[in-house]
Amino acid sequence: MQLSSVLRTAVWITALCLCAQGQTPPAKDAPPSEAKGMPPRTAPTEYQSHAQAGPVTIAAEFTGHAIGTPQGTLTSDDYLAVETGFFGPEGARTKLAIGDFSLRINGKKVALPGQPYGMVLGSLKDPEWEPPAETKKSKSSMSTGGGGGEGQSNDPPPVPKMSFPERRAMEQKVQKATLPEGDRALPVAGLIFFQYGGKTKAIKSLDLIYDGPAGKATLTLQP
């Protein structure tokens, strides 16, 4: 009986050791979030506007429906973009969150809240994208095929669409250029988005409002 008890104890100890070896703690140098932000400009004065929020200087520039990324400019008819930068003394850090920002248009009482980049992806467009040559040829043939003949369809040709890899690459540009959230070392910069389907010509005044851990600030932007 004693021998059997010893063997059972040895088996349990061995199992516990193997289990512990399998539980590898997460690496301290874990890969960062895909939202890496954009390269900060040289100084806050390089942006349209800047303001102080406690020890942090917030800078911003309105880009309208154009979404500028380091890999090229995209557009969205349903969202506006603001490029922001956070600056501070050497070694400074601050917590960032998209929800800390809102955009007041034409002095309206209710400001537009910041939106996560995922909301923008469905309306993204690449002004430089062109459909494949095969699609162009097919569309041209349908439009010059005599029209109205027997067996021919009067329906308009299908609108060319990006392939999945092309669209995914476009979405990743926005994802990586978005202002990263969480505890961040300064300087840091990135894009913030606000839902607005109107024309930018109708915008007469524009204020970016920040209310977050660093303090409060209002930046007057150029429409």
N, C-alpha and C positions, 0 to 999 in steps of 0.2 A: 504493500500500500504506500509506503513512504517513497519507494522508487517511482511508482506511478505518479504520485503528487509532484515529485521533482521534475519529471518529464513534462507534465502539463505546464508547470511554471516556466520551464525553459522555452516551450513552444510559444507561450504568451509573450515572453520577453522578446523573442525573435520577431514575432509578428509586429509588436509595437515599434521595434527598431526599423523594420522595413517600411512601416507606415510613416514614420517620422522622416525617413529619407525621401519618400515620395512627395512630401509636402514642402516644396521648394518655395521659400519666401519670395515675394515680388522684388525684382531688382530695383535698387535705388535710382538707377539711371534708366527708368522706363521711358519708352518713346513718347515724345510730347504729343499733345492734341493735334489733329489735322489742321485746326485753325491756328496757323502760325503768325498770322498778321502780315503787315507790309513793312518794308524797311523804313524806319522813322526818318524824317527829313533832318537836315542839319540842326535846325533850331525851331522853336515854336513860331518865330517870325516868318518862317517859310510857308506858313499856311495862311488862309484868308483871315482867320481870326484866332485869338487866343485869350485865355482868362485864367485867373488863379483860383484854385480850390484847395485851401490849406497849403501844404508844402508842395503840391503838385500843380504843374502848369498844363492845362488842357488846350490843345490846338485843333482846329477843324477847318475843312474846306468842303463846300457843297459841290457835288458833281451832277446833280439832277438825275435823270433816268439813265445816265451813263455810269457804268460800273468799271472803274479803272482798276486793273490788276497788273502785277509785274509782268504777266505774260500776254497782255493785250487788253483792249477795252471791249466790254460786252454791254448789253443794254437790257432794260426791263421796262415795259410800259406800265407796270402795276406798282413799282417800288422806286423810291428815291434812295440815293446813296450819299453818305457823308464820310469822307476820309478823316479819321481822328488820330491824334498823337498825344501821348502822355509823356511828360518830361518832369524830372525832379533832380535833387542833388545826388551826388555820387553815392551809389549803394542803395538808393531809395527803391521801395516796392509799394505796390498798392493792389487792392482787389478790384477786378474789373467784372462788370456784368452788363449785358446789353440792356437789361431792364432799368439801368440807372439813367438811361437817356430818353429824351422825348424831343419832338420837333414841333414848334409852334409856327403855323403858316398864316400869314396875313393877320396876325394878332388875335387869332381865334382863342376863345377861352379854354377849349379842350385841345391839348397838344397830342400829336400822334406818338404812340409808344414805339420804342425800338423793337424790331422784329428779328427773330433768329434767321440765320442765312437760309435754313432749309425751306422757309416760306417763299423765298425768292426764286428758287431753282426752277419751278414750273413755268415761270414767265421769262426765263433767260433767252436772249437771242445773241447771235454773233453776227455783227454787220458784215464781216468779211467772209462768212461761210457761203459757199456755192454748192448747189446740188451736183451730184456726179454727172459726168457727160452723158451717160446712158439715159438718165432721167430727163435731161434737157432735150435729148434727141426724141425720146418717146413723147414728151409734151408737145414738141414742135410738130411731130407727125400727126398727132391727134387734132391739132388746131388747124392744119392745112389739108386735111383729108377729104375735102369736098363738102363736109358738113351736111347733115340732114339726109344722107343717103340711106337706103334700106340696110338695116343691120348695124347702122352706126348709132352710137349713143350721143345724145345732146347734153349729157351731164358734163360739168366742167372737169378737167383733168385733176387728179389728186394732187394736193399740195406736197411738194417734196419735203421729206423730213430727214433730220440727222440720223445717222446710225447710232446705235447704243454706245459704242466706244467714243464716238465724237461728242455725243451729249455728255457722257460721263466725264470726259476730259474738260469740257467747258464748266461743268458744275464744280469740279475739283479746283479750278482756278479761283472761283468765288469762295469756296470753302476755306482754302488756304489763306486768302487775303482778308478774311473776316477778322475783326478785332478779337483776339483771344481772351477768354474769360478766366477767372480765377486769380490767384495770387501771382503777380507778375513783376519782374524786375524792370525798372525804367532805364532808358526810354523804350516805349512800345507803341506800335501804331497798327491801324487796321480799319476796315470798313464797318459801318453801321447802316442798317436799312430801315426804311419807314414806308408803310403802305400808302400809296397815293397814285391814283390812276389819272389825275388831271394833267393838263399841259403846264409845263414850267413857266410859260409866258404869263400865266394867270397869277403867279406868285410875286407879290410885291414886297413882302417882308418875311424874314426867316430867322428864327431863333432856335439854337440848339441848347437844350436845358440838361444840365447834369446835376444829379442829386444822388451821391453815393458815399462810400466810406471816406473818400478824401475830403469831402465837403460839398458845397453847392457852387454852381457857376452857370452863367448864361452867356452864350457866345452869339453875337449877331453875325449872320452869314450873308453872303452876296447871292441873291437868287440867280 
